[in-house]
Amino acid sequence: MARLNEKGQELVRVLCAECESPEDVTKMLKELFAGTLEEMLQAEMDVHLGYEKHSPEGDHSGNSRNGYGEKTIKSAWGESKIAVPRDRNGTFEPKVIEPPKIACAVGHHDSTG
């Protein structure tokens, strides 16, 4: 068995209790991956705004949470839809799910003839 720390072993026990087949494990891992990303996005938003969700520190701060957008992510377990938090000023740019880098083919003109 892979070497896991105590928290990893606990997660394996939870998966074993919830899953009856390899397909169930895959489904659960997919859901855990999406849920983990959503939690990480919430933490990023806390840092971006400078206060935690529902904190009175956010009152009259000049920027606040403004609902969620939906994004489809791809992982080793397939596609998942996640909720991505938005801010009122539209300045939140999550690092966890950065937009994919798009490589552009640029023509190169050789001037040597």
Secondary structure as UniProt FT lines:
FT   HELIX           6..18
FT   HELIX           22..49
FT   TURN            53..54
FT   HELIX           56..58
FT   TURN            59..60
FT   STRAND          65..75
FT   TURN            76..77
FT   STRAND          78..87
FT   TURN            88..89
FT   TURN            96..97
FT   TURN            111..112
//
